[in-house]
């Protein structure tokens, strides 16, 4: 699952566009390394988000359910 989509689906950030913008401005790091929004999140990743004066830390223990597209 993409990093920006994970942040939205896990309800860490309310909108995917905001998550994407934070990744583009290099305010999101995974395991201490700045990542782009297209990074594939895996179990055990430690995500840090710098949002204003705050820093949010989060560890991936489960991946949210992905809805399947209907044909």
PyMOL Python script that loads the backbone (N, CA, C, O; Angstrom):
from pymol import cmd

cmd.read_pdbstr("""\
ATOM      1  N   UNK A   1       0.844  -1.169   0.000  1.00  0.00           N
ATOM      2  CA  UNK A   1       0.000   0.000   0.000  1.00  0.00           C
ATOM      3  C   UNK A   1       0.894   1.237   0.000  1.00  0.00           C
ATOM      4  O   UNK A   1       1.873   1.305   0.743  1.00  0.00           O
ATOM      5  N   UNK A   2       0.551   2.211  -0.836  1.00  0.00           N
ATOM      6  CA  UNK A   2       1.316   3.451  -0.930  1.00  0.00           C
ATOM      7  C   UNK A   2       1.311   4.205   0.399  1.00  0.00           C
ATOM      8  O   UNK A   2       0.355   4.118   1.170  1.00  0.00           O
ATOM      9  N   UNK A   3       2.377   4.936   0.655  1.00  0.00           N
ATOM     10  CA  UNK A   3       2.517   5.674   1.907  1.00  0.00           C
ATOM     11  C   UNK A   3       1.407   6.698   2.089  1.00  0.00           C
ATOM     12  O   UNK A   3       0.823   6.777   3.169  1.00  0.00           O
ATOM     13  N   UNK A   4       1.099   7.486   1.062  1.00  0.00           N
ATOM     14  CA  UNK A   4       0.047   8.499   1.203  1.00  0.00           C
ATOM     15  C   UNK A   4      -1.315   7.859   1.449  1.00  0.00           C
ATOM     16  O   UNK A   4      -2.114   8.376   2.230  1.00  0.00           O
ATOM     17  N   UNK A   5      -1.579   6.743   0.789  1.00  0.00           N
ATOM     18  CA  UNK A   5      -2.850   6.050   0.993  1.00  0.00           C
ATOM     19  C   UNK A   5      -2.917   5.437   2.390  1.00  0.00           C
ATOM     20  O   UNK A   5      -3.973   5.454   3.023  1.00  0.00           O
ATOM     21  N   UNK A   6      -1.799   4.897   2.876  1.00  0.00           N
ATOM     22  CA  UNK A   6      -1.768   4.333   4.223  1.00  0.00           C
ATOM     23  C   UNK A   6      -2.075   5.394   5.270  1.00  0.00           C
ATOM     24  O   UNK A   6      -2.858   5.156   6.190  1.00  0.00           O
ATOM     25  N   UNK A   7      -1.456   6.572   5.131  1.00  0.00           N
ATOM     26  CA  UNK A   7      -1.676   7.643   6.104  1.00  0.00           C
ATOM     27  C   UNK A   7      -3.143   8.048   6.154  1.00  0.00           C
ATOM     28  O   UNK A   7      -3.656   8.383   7.222  1.00  0.00           O
ATOM     29  N   UNK A   8      -3.819   8.021   5.015  1.00  0.00           N
ATOM     30  CA  UNK A   8      -5.237   8.363   4.968  1.00  0.00           C
ATOM     31  C   UNK A   8      -6.101   7.230   5.515  1.00  0.00           C
ATOM     32  O   UNK A   8      -6.983   7.469   6.340  1.00  0.00           O
ATOM     33  N   UNK A   9      -5.860   6.008   5.067  1.00  0.00           N
ATOM     34  CA  UNK A   9      -6.672   4.862   5.478  1.00  0.00           C
ATOM     35  C   UNK A   9      -6.509   4.540   6.960  1.00  0.00           C
ATOM     36  O   UNK A   9      -7.455   4.083   7.602  1.00  0.00           O
ATOM     37  N   UNK A  10      -5.314   4.775   7.510  1.00  0.00           N
ATOM     38  CA  UNK A  10      -5.070   4.534   8.931  1.00  0.00           C
ATOM     39  C   UNK A  10      -5.566   5.699   9.782  1.00  0.00           C
ATOM     40  O   UNK A  10      -5.460   5.667  11.008  1.00  0.00           O
ATOM     41  N   UNK A  11      -6.104   6.717   9.134  1.00  0.00           N
ATOM     42  CA  UNK A  11      -6.679   7.899   9.778  1.00  0.00           C
ATOM     43  C   UNK A  11      -5.663   8.707  10.575  1.00  0.00           C
ATOM     44  O   UNK A  11      -5.985   9.305  11.602  1.00  0.00           O
ATOM     45  N   UNK A  12      -4.436   8.712  10.082  1.00  0.00           N
ATOM     46  CA  UNK A  12      -3.402   9.554  10.672  1.00  0.00           C
ATOM     47  C   UNK A  12      -3.536  10.962  10.100  1.00  0.00           C
ATOM     48  O   UNK A  12      -3.382  11.952  10.815  1.00  0.00           O
ATOM     49  N   UNK A  13      -3.826  11.035   8.803  1.00  0.00           N
ATOM     50  CA  UNK A  13      -4.072  12.296   8.110  1.00  0.00           C
ATOM     51  C   UNK A  13      -5.426  12.175   7.414  1.00  0.00           C
ATOM     52  O   UNK A  13      -5.737  11.134   6.836  1.00  0.00           O
ATOM     53  N   UNK A  14      -6.228  13.236   7.470  1.00  0.00           N
ATOM     54  CA  UNK A  14      -7.607  13.150   6.987  1.00  0.00           C
ATOM     55  C   UNK A  14      -7.746  13.023   5.476  1.00  0.00           C
ATOM     56  O   UNK A  14      -8.660  12.350   4.999  1.00  0.00           O
ATOM     57  N   UNK A  15      -6.856  13.658   4.714  1.00  0.00           N
ATOM     58  CA  UNK A  15      -6.999  13.645   3.255  1.00  0.00           C
ATOM     59  C   UNK A  15      -5.723  13.148   2.604  1.00  0.00           C
ATOM     60  O   UNK A  15      -4.618  13.451   3.052  1.00  0.00           O
ATOM     61  N   UNK A  16      -5.897  12.372   1.526  1.00  0.00           N
ATOM     62  CA  UNK A  16      -4.757  11.824   0.814  1.00  0.00           C
ATOM     63  C   UNK A  16      -3.934  12.933   0.150  1.00  0.00           C
ATOM     64  O   UNK A  16      -2.712  12.822   0.042  1.00  0.00           O
ATOM     65  N   UNK A  17      -4.596  13.992  -0.289  1.00  0.00           N
ATOM     66  CA  UNK A  17      -3.867  15.097  -0.921  1.00  0.00           C
ATOM     67  C   UNK A  17      -2.945  15.792   0.079  1.00  0.00           C
ATOM     68  O   UNK A  17      -1.852  16.233  -0.277  1.00  0.00           O
ATOM     69  N   UNK A  18      -3.393  15.886   1.329  1.00  0.00           N
ATOM     70  CA  UNK A  18      -2.558  16.475   2.380  1.00  0.00           C
ATOM     71  C   UNK A  18      -1.370  15.557   2.661  1.00  0.00           C
ATOM     72  O   UNK A  18      -0.244  16.028   2.820  1.00  0.00           O
ATOM     73  N   UNK A  19      -1.617  14.256   2.724  1.00  0.00           N
ATOM     74  CA  UNK A  19      -0.539  13.291   2.937  1.00  0.00           C
ATOM     75  C   UNK A  19       0.470  13.360   1.794  1.00  0.00           C
ATOM     76  O   UNK A  19       1.679  13.305   2.021  1.00  0.00           O
ATOM     77  N   UNK A  20      -0.025  13.480   0.584  1.00  0.00           N
ATOM     78  CA  UNK A  20       0.839  13.575  -0.590  1.00  0.00           C
ATOM     79  C   UNK A  20       1.688  14.846  -0.528  1.00  0.00           C
ATOM     80  O   UNK A  20       2.878  14.815  -0.841  1.00  0.00           O
ATOM     81  N   UNK A  21       1.081  15.954  -0.126  1.00  0.00           N
ATOM     82  CA  UNK A  21       1.801  17.228  -0.020  1.00  0.00           C
ATOM     83  C   UNK A  21       2.883  17.162   1.061  1.00  0.00           C
ATOM     84  O   UNK A  21       3.972  17.705   0.876  1.00  0.00           O
ATOM     85  N   UNK A  22       2.595  16.512   2.173  1.00  0.00           N
ATOM     86  CA  UNK A  22       3.592  16.361   3.230  1.00  0.00           C
ATOM     87  C   UNK A  22       4.774  15.518   2.753  1.00  0.00           C
ATOM     88  O   UNK A  22       5.925  15.820   3.070  1.00  0.00           O
ATOM     89  N   UNK A  23       4.489  14.471   1.998  1.00  0.00           N
ATOM     90  CA  UNK A  23       5.563  13.637   1.441  1.00  0.00           C
ATOM     91  C   UNK A  23       6.400  14.432   0.446  1.00  0.00           C
ATOM     92  O   UNK A  23       7.627  14.324   0.438  1.00  0.00           O
ATOM     93  N   UNK A  24       5.746  15.224  -0.389  1.00  0.00           N
ATOM     94  CA  UNK A  24       6.462  16.030  -1.380  1.00  0.00           C
ATOM     95  C   UNK A  24       7.359  17.086  -0.727  1.00  0.00           C
ATOM     96  O   UNK A  24       8.410  17.429  -1.268  1.00  0.00           O
ATOM     97  N   UNK A  25       6.945  17.598   0.432  1.00  0.00           N
ATOM     98  CA  UNK A  25       7.740  18.609   1.125  1.00  0.00           C
ATOM     99  C   UNK A  25       8.738  17.983   2.103  1.00  0.00           C
ATOM    100  O   UNK A  25       9.305  18.675   2.949  1.00  0.00           O
ATOM    101  N   UNK A  26       8.947  16.676   1.981  1.00  0.00           N
ATOM    102  CA  UNK A  26       9.938  15.920   2.759  1.00  0.00           C
ATOM    103  C   UNK A  26       9.718  16.018   4.259  1.00  0.00           C
ATOM    104  O   UNK A  26      10.677  16.146   5.021  1.00  0.00           O
ATOM    105  N   UNK A  27       8.466  15.960   4.689  1.00  0.00           N
ATOM    106  CA  UNK A  27       8.141  16.002   6.110  1.00  0.00           C
ATOM    107  C   UNK A  27       7.738  14.645   6.645  1.00  0.00           C
ATOM    108  O   UNK A  27       7.388  14.523   7.820  1.00  0.00           O
ATOM    109  N   UNK A  28       7.779  13.611   5.797  1.00  0.00           N
ATOM    110  CA  UNK A  28       7.433  12.257   6.216  1.00  0.00           C
ATOM    111  C   UNK A  28       8.655  11.373   6.036  1.00  0.00           C
ATOM    112  O   UNK A  28       9.238  11.313   4.953  1.00  0.00           O
ATOM    113  N   UNK A  29       9.040  10.682   7.113  1.00  0.00           N
ATOM    114  CA  UNK A  29      10.163   9.760   7.011  1.00  0.00           C
ATOM    115  C   UNK A  29       9.728   8.386   7.502  1.00  0.00           C
ATOM    116  O   UNK A  29       8.888   8.260   8.393  1.00  0.00           O
ATOM    117  N   UNK A  30      10.318   7.368   6.903  1.00  0.00           N
ATOM    118  CA  UNK A  30      10.047   5.984   7.275  1.00  0.00           C
ATOM    119  C   UNK A  30      11.371   5.368   7.693  1.00  0.00           C
ATOM    120  O   UNK A  30      12.331   5.357   6.923  1.00  0.00           O
ATOM    121  N   UNK A  31      11.419   4.856   8.919  1.00  0.00           N
ATOM    122  CA  UNK A  31      12.635   4.268   9.481  1.00  0.00           C
ATOM    123  C   UNK A  31      13.811   5.247   9.401  1.00  0.00           C
ATOM    124  O   UNK A  31      14.949   4.839   9.163  1.00  0.00           O
ATOM    125  N   UNK A  32      13.530   6.541   9.601  1.00  0.00           N
ATOM    126  CA  UNK A  32      14.566   7.554   9.627  1.00  0.00           C
ATOM    127  C   UNK A  32      14.995   8.101   8.276  1.00  0.00           C
ATOM    128  O   UNK A  32      15.891   8.943   8.211  1.00  0.00           O
ATOM    129  N   UNK A  33      14.373   7.639   7.193  1.00  0.00           N
ATOM    130  CA  UNK A  33      14.729   8.080   5.844  1.00  0.00           C
ATOM    131  C   UNK A  33      13.514   8.741   5.205  1.00  0.00           C
ATOM    132  O   UNK A  33      12.420   8.176   5.225  1.00  0.00           O
ATOM    133  N   UNK A  34      13.698   9.942   4.634  1.00  0.00           N
ATOM    134  CA  UNK A  34      12.602  10.645   3.967  1.00  0.00           C
ATOM    135  C   UNK A  34      12.164   9.823   2.753  1.00  0.00           C
ATOM    136  O   UNK A  34      12.993   9.389   1.953  1.00  0.00           O
ATOM    137  N   UNK A  35      10.842   9.614   2.626  1.00  0.00           N
ATOM    138  CA  UNK A  35      10.299   8.804   1.529  1.00  0.00           C
ATOM    139  C   UNK A  35       9.277   9.596   0.734  1.00  0.00           C
ATOM    140  O   UNK A  35       8.667  10.540   1.236  1.00  0.00           O
ATOM    141  N   UNK A  36       9.102   9.192  -0.518  1.00  0.00           N
ATOM    142  CA  UNK A  36       8.080   9.782  -1.376  1.00  0.00           C
ATOM    143  C   UNK A  36       6.743   9.109  -1.090  1.00  0.00           C
ATOM    144  O   UNK A  36       6.685   8.079  -0.420  1.00  0.00           O
ATOM    145  N   UNK A  37       5.670   9.703  -1.606  1.00  0.00           N
ATOM    146  CA  UNK A  37       4.329   9.173  -1.359  1.00  0.00           C
ATOM    147  C   UNK A  37       4.112   7.818  -2.019  1.00  0.00           C
ATOM    148  O   UNK A  37       3.190   7.097  -1.638  1.00  0.00           O
ATOM    149  N   UNK A  38       4.937   7.452  -2.999  1.00  0.00           N
ATOM    150  CA  UNK A  38       4.768   6.177  -3.696  1.00  0.00           C
ATOM    151  C   UNK A  38       5.449   5.011  -2.983  1.00  0.00           C
ATOM    152  O   UNK A  38       5.364   3.876  -3.452  1.00  0.00           O
ATOM    153  N   UNK A  39       6.120   5.266  -1.863  1.00  0.00           N
ATOM    154  CA  UNK A  39       6.785   4.207  -1.100  1.00  0.00           C
ATOM    155  C   UNK A  39       5.763   3.169  -0.650  1.00  0.00           C
ATOM    156  O   UNK A  39       4.678   3.520  -0.188  1.00  0.00           O
ATOM    157  N   UNK A  40       6.110   1.893  -0.786  1.00  0.00           N
ATOM    158  CA  UNK A  40       5.217   0.802  -0.368  1.00  0.00           C
ATOM    159  C   UNK A  40       5.448   0.498   1.111  1.00  0.00           C
ATOM    160  O   UNK A  40       6.535   0.070   1.499  1.00  0.00           O
ATOM    161  N   UNK A  41       4.437   0.719   1.922  1.00  0.00           N
ATOM    162  CA  UNK A  41       4.515   0.506   3.366  1.00  0.00           C
ATOM    163  C   UNK A  41       4.483  -0.996   3.658  1.00  0.00           C
ATOM    164  O   UNK A  41       3.708  -1.740   3.057  1.00  0.00           O
ATOM    165  N   UNK A  42       5.332  -1.427   4.586  1.00  0.00           N
ATOM    166  CA  UNK A  42       5.350  -2.825   5.019  1.00  0.00           C
ATOM    167  C   UNK A  42       5.206  -2.878   6.533  1.00  0.00           C
ATOM    168  O   UNK A  42       5.421  -1.877   7.216  1.00  0.00           O
ATOM    169  N   UNK A  43       4.845  -4.036   7.052  1.00  0.00           N
ATOM    170  CA  UNK A  43       4.686  -4.205   8.494  1.00  0.00           C
ATOM    171  C   UNK A  43       6.010  -3.930   9.194  1.00  0.00           C
ATOM    172  O   UNK A  43       7.070  -4.334   8.718  1.00  0.00           O
ATOM    173  N   UNK A  44       5.938  -3.240  10.326  1.00  0.00           N
ATOM    174  CA  UNK A  44       7.123  -2.927  11.109  1.00  0.00           C
ATOM    175  C   UNK A  44       7.748  -1.587  10.800  1.00  0.00           C
ATOM    176  O   UNK A  44       8.657  -1.160  11.512  1.00  0.00           O
ATOM    177  N   UNK A  45       7.287  -0.901   9.750  1.00  0.00           N
ATOM    178  CA  UNK A  45       7.811   0.423   9.423  1.00  0.00           C
ATOM    179  C   UNK A  45       7.485   1.406  10.535  1.00  0.00           C
ATOM    180  O   UNK A  45       6.402   1.365  11.119  1.00  0.00           O
ATOM    181  N   UNK A  46       8.435   2.291  10.823  1.00  0.00           N
ATOM    182  CA  UNK A  46       8.213   3.366  11.793  1.00  0.00           C
ATOM    183  C   UNK A  46       8.136   4.669  11.014  1.00  0.00           C
ATOM    184  O   UNK A  46       9.109   5.090  10.388  1.00  0.00           O
ATOM    185  N   UNK A  47       6.962   5.304  11.059  1.00  0.00           N
ATOM    186  CA  UNK A  47       6.697   6.513  10.288  1.00  0.00           C
ATOM    187  C   UNK A  47       6.730   7.722  11.215  1.00  0.00           C
ATOM    188  O   UNK A  47       6.108   7.712  12.277  1.00  0.00           O
ATOM    189  N   UNK A  48       7.453   8.761  10.814  1.00  0.00           N
ATOM    190  CA  UNK A  48       7.508  10.030  11.547  1.00  0.00           C
ATOM    191  C   UNK A  48       7.026  11.137  10.623  1.00  0.00           C
ATOM    192  O   UNK A  48       7.443  11.223   9.468  1.00  0.00           O
ATOM    193  N   UNK A  49       6.140  11.989  11.146  1.00  0.00           N
ATOM    194  CA  UNK A  49       5.577  13.079  10.360  1.00  0.00           C
ATOM    195  C   UNK A  49       5.819  14.385  11.109  1.00  0.00           C
ATOM    196  O   UNK A  49       5.433  14.521  12.270  1.00  0.00           O
ATOM    197  N   UNK A  50       6.458  15.341  10.442  1.00  0.00           N
ATOM    198  CA  UNK A  50       6.650  16.674  11.005  1.00  0.00           C
ATOM    199  C   UNK A  50       5.513  17.539  10.493  1.00  0.00           C
ATOM    200  O   UNK A  50       5.400  17.786   9.293  1.00  0.00           O
ATOM    201  N   UNK A  51       4.676  17.995  11.405  1.00  0.00           N
ATOM    202  CA  UNK A  51       3.488  18.760  11.056  1.00  0.00           C
ATOM    203  C   UNK A  51       3.475  20.013  11.910  1.00  0.00           C
ATOM    204  O   UNK A  51       3.027  19.985  13.056  1.00  0.00           O
ATOM    205  N   UNK A  52       3.967  21.118  11.351  1.00  0.00           N
ATOM    206  CA  UNK A  52       4.090  22.353  12.129  1.00  0.00           C
ATOM    207  C   UNK A  52       5.194  22.185  13.152  1.00  0.00           C
ATOM    208  O   UNK A  52       6.302  21.779  12.801  1.00  0.00           O
ATOM    209  N   UNK A  53       4.914  22.492  14.423  1.00  0.00           N
ATOM    210  CA  UNK A  53       5.901  22.329  15.495  1.00  0.00           C
ATOM    211  C   UNK A  53       5.850  20.933  16.102  1.00  0.00           C
ATOM    212  O   UNK A  53       6.676  20.604  16.954  1.00  0.00           O
ATOM    213  N   UNK A  54       4.907  20.117  15.683  1.00  0.00           N
ATOM    214  CA  UNK A  54       4.728  18.782  16.247  1.00  0.00           C
ATOM    215  C   UNK A  54       5.388  17.716  15.380  1.00  0.00           C
ATOM    216  O   UNK A  54       5.590  17.900  14.180  1.00  0.00           O
ATOM    217  N   UNK A  55       5.714  16.604  16.016  1.00  0.00           N
ATOM    218  CA  UNK A  55       6.183  15.440  15.282  1.00  0.00           C
ATOM    219  C   UNK A  55       5.373  14.241  15.750  1.00  0.00           C
ATOM    220  O   UNK A  55       5.301  13.947  16.943  1.00  0.00           O
ATOM    221  N   UNK A  56       4.765  13.557  14.789  1.00  0.00           N
ATOM    222  CA  UNK A  56       3.928  12.399  15.079  1.00  0.00           C
ATOM    223  C   UNK A  56       4.704  11.151  14.707  1.00  0.00           C
ATOM    224  O   UNK A  56       5.254  11.065  13.609  1.00  0.00           O
ATOM    225  N   UNK A  57       4.755  10.181  15.613  1.00  0.00           N
ATOM    226  CA  UNK A  57       5.409   8.908  15.338  1.00  0.00           C
ATOM    227  C   UNK A  57       4.362   7.804  15.328  1.00  0.00           C
ATOM    228  O   UNK A  57       3.416   7.815  16.116  1.00  0.00           O
ATOM    229  N   UNK A  58       4.551   6.853  14.420  1.00  0.00           N
ATOM    230  CA  UNK A  58       3.573   5.779  14.248  1.00  0.00           C
ATOM    231  C   UNK A  58       4.305   4.537  13.765  1.00  0.00           C
ATOM    232  O   UNK A  58       5.197   4.621  12.920  1.00  0.00           O
ATOM    233  N   UNK A  59       3.924   3.379  14.308  1.00  0.00           N
ATOM    234  CA  UNK A  59       4.496   2.116  13.842  1.00  0.00           C
ATOM    235  C   UNK A  59       3.407   1.311  13.153  1.00  0.00           C
ATOM    236  O   UNK A  59       2.286   1.216  13.653  1.00  0.00           O
ATOM    237  N   UNK A  60       3.738   0.733  12.004  1.00  0.00           N
ATOM    238  CA  UNK A  60       2.783  -0.046  11.225  1.00  0.00           C
ATOM    239  C   UNK A  60       2.723  -1.453  11.815  1.00  0.00           C
ATOM    240  O   UNK A  60       3.694  -2.206  11.741  1.00  0.00           O
ATOM    241  N   UNK A  61       1.573  -1.804  12.402  1.00  0.00           N
ATOM    242  CA  UNK A  61       1.393  -3.152  12.941  1.00  0.00           C
ATOM    243  C   UNK A  61       0.432  -3.971  12.080  1.00  0.00           C
ATOM    244  O   UNK A  61       0.541  -5.196  12.018  1.00  0.00           O
ATOM    245  N   UNK A  62      -0.505  -3.300  11.418  1.00  0.00           N
ATOM    246  CA  UNK A  62      -1.392  -3.959  10.460  1.00  0.00           C
ATOM    247  C   UNK A  62      -1.641  -3.006   9.299  1.00  0.00           C
ATOM    248  O   UNK A  62      -1.533  -1.789   9.447  1.00  0.00           O
ATOM    249  N   UNK A  63      -1.970  -3.565   8.162  1.00  0.00           N
ATOM    250  CA  UNK A  63      -2.322  -2.747   7.009  1.00  0.00           C
ATOM    251  C   UNK A  63      -3.837  -2.681   6.904  1.00  0.00           C
ATOM    252  O   UNK A  63      -4.509  -3.703   7.043  1.00  0.00           O
ATOM    253  N   UNK A  64      -4.388  -1.491   6.661  1.00  0.00           N
ATOM    254  CA  UNK A  64      -5.839  -1.364   6.514  1.00  0.00           C
ATOM    255  C   UNK A  64      -6.348  -2.174   5.330  1.00  0.00           C
ATOM    256  O   UNK A  64      -5.616  -2.435   4.375  1.00  0.00           O
ATOM    257  N   UNK A  65      -7.591  -2.559   5.409  1.00  0.00           N
ATOM    258  CA  UNK A  65      -8.246  -3.308   4.335  1.00  0.00           C
ATOM    259  C   UNK A  65      -8.327  -2.448   3.087  1.00  0.00           C
ATOM    260  O   UNK A  65      -8.759  -1.298   3.150  1.00  0.00           O
ATOM    261  N   UNK A  66      -7.911  -3.002   1.946  1.00  0.00           N
ATOM    262  CA  UNK A  66      -8.015  -2.280   0.675  1.00  0.00           C
ATOM    263  C   UNK A  66      -9.264  -2.736  -0.045  1.00  0.00           C
ATOM    264  O   UNK A  66      -9.494  -3.932  -0.225  1.00  0.00           O
ATOM    265  N   UNK A  67     -10.064  -1.775  -0.454  1.00  0.00           N
ATOM    266  CA  UNK A  67     -11.271  -2.101  -1.211  1.00  0.00           C
ATOM    267  C   UNK A  67     -10.906  -2.475  -2.638  1.00  0.00           C
ATOM    268  O   UNK A  67     -10.047  -1.845  -3.254  1.00  0.00           O
ATOM    269  N   UNK A  68     -11.550  -3.480  -3.149  1.00  0.00           N
ATOM    270  CA  UNK A  68     -11.318  -3.917  -4.515  1.00  0.00           C
ATOM    271  C   UNK A  68     -12.203  -3.103  -5.457  1.00  0.00           C
ATOM    272  O   UNK A  68     -13.354  -2.806  -5.139  1.00  0.00           O
ATOM    273  N   UNK A  69     -11.658  -2.748  -6.611  1.00  0.00           N
ATOM    274  CA  UNK A  69     -12.444  -2.028  -7.598  1.00  0.00           C
ATOM    275  C   UNK A  69     -13.358  -3.000  -8.326  1.00  0.00           C
ATOM    276  O   UNK A  69     -12.964  -4.124  -8.635  1.00  0.00           O
ATOM    277  N   UNK A  70     -14.581  -2.560  -8.596  1.00  0.00           N
ATOM    278  CA  UNK A  70     -15.528  -3.381  -9.347  1.00  0.00           C
ATOM    279  C   UNK A  70     -15.282  -3.190 -10.828  1.00  0.00           C
ATOM    280  O   UNK A  70     -14.975  -2.083 -11.270  1.00  0.00           O
ATOM    281  N   UNK A  71     -15.412  -4.237 -11.584  1.00  0.00           N
ATOM    282  CA  UNK A  71     -15.234  -4.139 -13.049  1.00  0.00           C
ATOM    283  C   UNK A  71     -16.500  -3.752 -13.717  1.00  0.00           C
ATOM    284  O   UNK A  71     -16.539  -3.622 -14.940  1.00  0.00           O
TER     285      UNK A  71
END
""", "prot")
cmd.dss("prot")
cmd.show_as("cartoon", "prot")
cmd.util.cbc("prot")
cmd.orient("prot")
